[in-house]
Amino acid sequence: MIKNLYNPLKSYFGENKTIFKNNWLFAGIIYVLLILIASILFLLDYELFAVGVSSISTSITLLLYGQSSYLIFINLLEIIGSLILFFLIALFCFFIRTTIQYAVQDTLKNELAKVSFSSVFKKFKQLNKNQVLRLFCYFALFIFLWLLPLLVIHLFTSKIEIVTALLQFLFFVVLLWKGIDYSQALFLYRENQPQFLGQSQRYALKASKHFIRSLRFKYLLLLIGLCIPLAVWIGLWSIVTYFGFYIWEPIMIYGGPFVGVIGGCFYLPFVQFTLAYFYEKNNNSDLLEKSFRDCFKPIGKLTGEAYKN
C-alpha cells in the first residue's frame, strides 16, 4: 500500500526533478513572505475585532443603565470592518496562491519559464480577479450546501455521541469527496478562460467533476502520498513544542512552531508542482472537450438572439 502511494510521487518528481529544483526555492520564499504578511494582518484584524467586541459590551452596559452611548455605533463599525478585512485578507491569500500555482504550471509547459517574484507579480496583475473571486465564492457555496444537511442534523443531535461521531466522519468524507471533485477547477478555468466571458464560473466546477470522474482514486492516492510527509513533519515539531512546554525551554516552545511553519512553506511548492503535473499529465483534447461538453450557454442565449421571433 505504501509503495503504491509513493510510486506516483517518485515518478512525478523524477520526471520533473530539474524543473522543480530550479523553481522551488523562490516559490517557498514567496510562501514564507505570504504567511508572514498574512499573519501580521490577521493579528491586527483580530485586535480590531477584540477591541470592538469588548467595547461594545461596555457600551451596551452603559446603555442599559440609561446613559447615552453613541460609541456603540463606532464599536459596531469596528466589528463589521474587522470581518470585511478578514475576508479581504483571505481573498488576497487565495489570489497569491492561485498566481503561484499558475507560475508553477507554466514551468511544466515551458522550460524557459521560471517561478520568481516578477513572474508571480506579473501574473497577479494579469489575473482576472472578478472571475477568480466568483469561482472562489461558488466553490465555498457548493461545499457549504453539501455540508449543510450534516450541520442541521448535528444541531438537533449534538448530545448523542454516536451520531456526533458518525456525522464528523461523514463531514470529512463529504469534504474530501467534493474537494476532489472540484480540484481541477482552477486549471480548467485557465485552460478555457476566454469562453468564460459572460458565463457562470460554476461551469469550471462542473467541468472539474467531469474531468476527475475516472481519476478520483488515482488523485486520492496522490493526496494521501502528499499528506503523509506533511503530517510527519507537523507531528515532529508539535512533539518538540510539547516537550518545550513540559521542560519550559523557550527555544523549543518558539522554535518548534517556527521551523514547522517554514518547512511547510517550502513543502507547498512541491505539492503544487505535483498537482499541476497531475493535471498536465492526464489532460488531453478529448478529455477537455468531454469535460466542458454542455457546460456553457449558447452565445445566442447570452446575447438574446435565440429569443427573437
C-alpha positions in Angstrom: 0.0 0.0 0.0 2.7 2.5 1.0 4.6 1.6 -2.2 1.5 2.3 -4.3 1.2 5.7 -2.6 4.8 6.8 -3.3 5.2 5.4 -6.8 3.2 8.2 -8.4 5.2 10.8 -6.3 8.5 9.3 -7.3 7.6 9.2 -11.0 6.3 12.8 -10.9 9.4 14.1 -9.1 11.7 12.0 -11.2 10.3 13.4 -14.5 10.4 17.0 -13.3 13.4 16.9 -10.9 15.4 19.6 -12.7 12.4 21.9 -13.1 11.4 21.5 -9.5 14.9 22.1 -8.2 15.3 25.3 -10.3 12.0 26.8 -9.0 11.0 25.5 -5.6 13.3 27.9 -3.6 11.7 31.1 -4.9 8.2 29.6 -4.6 9.0 28.7 -1.0 10.3 32.1 -0.2 7.2 33.7 -1.6 5.1 31.5 0.6 7.2 32.4 3.7 6.6 36.1 2.9 2.9 35.5 2.3 2.5 33.7 5.6 4.4 36.4 7.4 2.4 39.2 6.0 -0.9 37.4 6.3 -0.1 36.5 9.9 0.6 40.2 10.8 -2.5 41.4 9.0 -4.7 38.7 10.7 -3.3 39.6 14.1 -4.0 43.3 13.6 -7.5 42.4 12.3 -8.1 40.2 15.4 -7.1 43.0 17.7 -9.5 45.3 15.9 -12.3 42.7 16.3 -11.4 42.1 20.0 -11.4 45.9 20.8 -14.8 46.2 19.1 -16.3 43.3 21.0 -15.0 44.3 24.4 -16.0 48.0 23.8 -19.5 47.2 22.6 -20.2 45.1 25.7 -19.3 48.1 27.8 -21.4 50.4 25.7 -24.4 48.1 26.0 -24.0 48.0 29.8 -23.9 51.8 29.9 -27.0 51.9 27.7 -28.9 49.6 30.0 -28.1 51.9 32.9 -29.8 54.7 31.0 -26.7 56.5 29.8 -26.4 57.6 26.2 -23.6 55.7 24.4 -23.1 56.8 20.8 -19.9 54.8 20.8 -21.9 51.6 20.3 -22.2 52.5 16.6 -18.4 53.0 16.3 -17.9 49.6 18.0 -20.3 48.0 15.5 -18.3 49.6 12.7 -15.1 48.1 14.2 -16.6 44.6 14.3 -18.0 44.8 10.8 -14.8 46.4 9.4 -12.7 43.6 11.0 -15.0 40.9 9.4 -14.7 42.6 6.0 -10.9 42.9 6.5 -10.7 39.2 7.3 -12.4 38.3 4.1 -10.2 40.6 2.1 -7.0 39.2 3.6 -8.2 35.6 2.9 -9.1 36.6 -0.6 -5.7 38.2 -1.2 -4.0 35.0 0.0 -6.2 33.0 -2.4 -5.2 35.2 -5.3 -1.5 34.9 -4.5 -1.8 31.1 -4.1 -3.6 31.0 -7.5 -0.8 33.0 -9.2 1.9 30.8 -7.7 0.0 27.7 -8.9 -0.2 29.2 -12.4 3.5 30.1 -12.3 4.4 26.6 -11.3 2.2 25.2 -14.1 3.9 27.4 -16.7 7.3 25.8 -15.8 5.9 22.4 -16.8 4.6 23.8 -20.1 7.7 25.9 -20.9 11.2 25.0 -19.8 12.2 28.7 -20.1 9.5 29.8 -17.6 10.7 30.5 -14.0 8.9 31.0 -10.7 10.2 34.4 -9.5 8.9 37.5 -7.8 8.5 39.2 -11.1 6.6 36.3 -12.8 4.3 35.9 -9.8 3.7 39.7 -9.6 3.0 39.9 -13.4 0.5 37.0 -13.2 -1.1 38.7 -10.2 -1.7 41.8 -12.2 -3.0 39.8 -15.2 -5.3 37.7 -13.1 -9.0 38.3 -13.8 -9.8 38.8 -10.1 -13.5 39.2 -10.7 -13.8 35.8 -12.3 -11.5 34.1 -9.8 -13.5 35.7 -6.9 -16.7 34.3 -8.4 -15.1 30.9 -8.8 -13.9 31.1 -5.1 -17.4 32.1 -4.0 -19.1 29.3 -5.9 -16.6 26.7 -4.5 -17.3 27.9 -0.9 -21.1 28.0 -1.6 -21.2 24.5 -3.0 -19.1 23.0 -0.3 -21.3 24.7 2.3 -24.5 23.4 0.7 -23.2 19.9 0.7 -22.3 20.1 4.4 -25.5 22.0 5.4 -27.6 18.8 5.9 -25.0 17.4 8.2 -24.7 20.7 10.2 -28.5 20.8 10.6 -28.7 17.2 11.8 -25.8 17.9 14.2 -27.7 20.8 15.6 -30.5 18.5 16.8 -28.4 15.5 17.7 -25.3 17.2 19.3 -25.9 15.4 22.7 -25.9 11.9 21.1 -22.2 10.9 21.0 -22.6 8.0 18.4 -24.5 10.3 16.0 -22.0 13.1 16.5 -19.0 10.8 15.7 -20.8 9.5 12.6 -21.6 13.0 11.4 -17.9 14.0 11.9 -16.9 11.1 9.8 -19.4 11.9 7.1 -18.4 15.6 7.3 -14.8 14.6 6.5 -15.9 12.2 3.7 -18.1 14.8 2.0 -15.4 17.5 2.3 -12.8 15.1 0.8 -15.2 13.9 -1.9 -16.3 17.3 -3.1 -12.8 18.7 -2.7 -11.5 16.1 -5.2 -14.5 16.8 -7.5 -13.7 20.5 -7.7 -9.9 20.1 -7.5 -9.3 20.8 -11.2 -11.5 23.9 -11.5 -8.7 26.4 -11.4 -6.7 24.6 -14.1 -9.8 24.1 -16.3 -10.9 27.7 -15.9 -7.4 28.8 -17.1 -7.5 26.4 -20.0 -10.7 27.8 -21.4 -10.7 31.3 -19.8 -11.9 33.2 -23.0 -15.0 31.0 -23.1 -15.9 32.1 -19.6 -16.7 35.7 -20.7 -20.3 36.2 -19.8 -20.6 32.7 -18.5 -21.0 31.4 -14.9 -17.9 30.4 -13.1 -19.7 27.4 -11.7 -19.1 25.7 -15.1 -15.5 25.3 -14.1 -16.6 23.3 -11.1 -18.9 21.2 -13.3 -16.2 20.6 -15.8 -13.8 19.6 -12.9 -16.3 16.9 -11.9 -16.3 15.5 -15.4 -12.5 15.7 -15.7 -11.8 13.9 -12.5 -14.5 11.3 -12.7 -12.3 8.4 -13.9 -9.3 9.7 -12.0 -10.7 10.0 -8.5 -8.9 7.0 -6.9 -5.6 8.0 -8.6 -5.9 11.5 -7.3 -6.9 10.3 -3.8 -3.7 8.1 -3.6 -1.7 11.2 -4.7 -3.2 13.3 -2.0 -2.5 10.7 0.7 1.1 10.4 -0.5 1.5 14.2 -0.3 -0.2 14.4 3.1 1.9 11.7 4.9 5.3 13.7 4.8 3.4 16.8 5.9 1.7 15.0 8.8 5.0 13.5 9.9 6.7 17.0 9.8 3.9 18.6 11.7 3.8 15.8 14.3 7.6 16.0 14.8 7.7 19.7 15.6 4.4 19.5 17.6 6.2 17.0 19.8 9.2 19.3 20.1 6.9 22.2 21.1 5.0 20.0 23.6 8.2 18.9 25.4 9.4 22.5 25.3 6.4 23.5 27.4 7.0 20.4 29.6 10.6 21.4 30.5 9.9 25.1 29.8 12.6 25.6 27.2 11.9 28.8 25.2 13.9 27.7 22.2 11.7 24.6 21.8 8.5 26.5 22.6 9.1 29.2 19.9 11.4 27.3 17.6 9.2 24.3 17.1 6.2 26.1 15.5 8.6 28.4 13.6 10.6 25.6 12.0 7.4 23.7 11.4 5.7 26.6 9.5 8.9 27.4 7.5 9.3 23.8 6.4 5.6 23.7 5.4 6.1 26.8 3.3 8.9 25.1 1.4 6.9 21.9 1.0 3.9 23.7 -0.5 5.7 24.3 -3.9 6.3 20.5 -4.2 2.6 19.9 -3.6 1.7 22.5 -6.3 4.2 21.1 -8.7 2.8 17.6 -8.2 -0.9 18.7 -8.6 -0.1 20.8 -11.7 1.8 17.8 -13.2 -1.2 15.5 -12.4 -3.4 17.9 -14.5 -0.9 18.2 -17.3 -0.2 14.5 -17.5 -3.9 13.5 -17.6 -5.1 16.4 -19.8 -5.8 15.8 -23.4 -8.1 17.4 -26.0 -10.7 14.6 -25.9 -11.0 14.7 -22.1 -11.0 18.5 -22.2 -13.9 18.5 -24.7 -15.8 15.9 -22.7 -15.3 17.9 -19.5 -16.8 21.1 -21.0 -19.5 19.4 -23.1 -22.9 21.0 -22.5 -21.4 23.3 -19.8 -21.5 26.7 -21.5 -24.7 28.5 -22.6 -25.0 29.1 -26.3 -23.9 32.6 -27.4 -27.4 33.1 -28.9 -29.0 32.8 -25.4 -26.4 35.1 -23.8 -27.0 37.8 -26.4 -30.8 37.3 -26.7 -30.6 36.4 -30.4 -32.1 32.9 -29.6 -35.3 34.5 -28.2 -36.1 36.8 -31.2 -39.1 35.9 -33.3 
